[in-house]
Amino acid sequence: GTEEYQNLQKSEPEGTIDRQADLFARVLLLPPSQFVSAMRDKLRLAGIKVGEAETRNLRTAYMRVFESVGRLFCVTPKKIAQRIFDQDDEIAALNGEYSQLRPIAEKYIDFNDAFDITA
């Protein structure tokens, strides 16, 4: 498994089992190479360029990419945004190319958590 999953297996704080299950599901449902390939395709289609600086329009474009890739894999856009933080090599390379990917994904997750009554 991924380094993050292996580290979670070694720790025992409360909630670890839930985090392990969530990470396992993301890895299973969103295999790194397929996920990154889909992200790159959708980022290109959205007109997002490598290294582009953040703007309001760019945030909107990324959110549409999260939604579009989520539909491809039958998961929520929030799961797409969360997958961006996983430590797979392919995902790290994608984050290196698109410097705004992680910050925008974090804002997306925080925004959705603020309105998620089940969180």
Rosetta blueprint (number, residue, H / E / L):
1 G L
2 T L
3 E H
4 E H
5 Y H
6 Q H
7 N H
8 L H
9 Q H
10 K H
11 S L
12 E L
13 P L
14 E L
15 G L
16 T H
17 I H
18 D H
19 R H
20 Q H
21 A H
22 D H
23 L H
24 F H
25 A H
26 R H
27 V H
28 L H
29 L H
30 L L
31 P L
32 P H
33 S H
34 Q H
35 F H
36 V H
37 S H
38 A H
39 M H
40 R H
41 D H
42 K H
43 L H
44 R H
45 L H
46 A L
47 G L
48 I L
49 K L
50 V L
51 G L
52 E L
53 A L
54 E L
55 T L
56 R H
57 N H
58 L H
59 R H
60 T H
61 A H
62 Y H
63 M H
64 R H
65 V H
66 F H
67 E H
68 S H
69 V H
70 G H
71 R H
72 L H
73 F H
74 C L
75 V L
76 T L
77 P H
78 K H
79 K H
80 I H
81 A H
82 Q H
83 R H
84 I L
85 F L
86 D L
87 Q L
88 D L
89 D H
90 E H
91 I H
92 A H
93 A H
94 L H
95 N H
96 G H
97 E H
98 Y L
99 S L
100 Q L
101 L H
102 R H
103 P H
104 I H
105 A H
106 E H
107 K H
108 Y H
109 I H
110 D H
111 F H
112 N H
113 D H
114 A H
115 F L
116 D L
117 I L
118 T L
119 A L
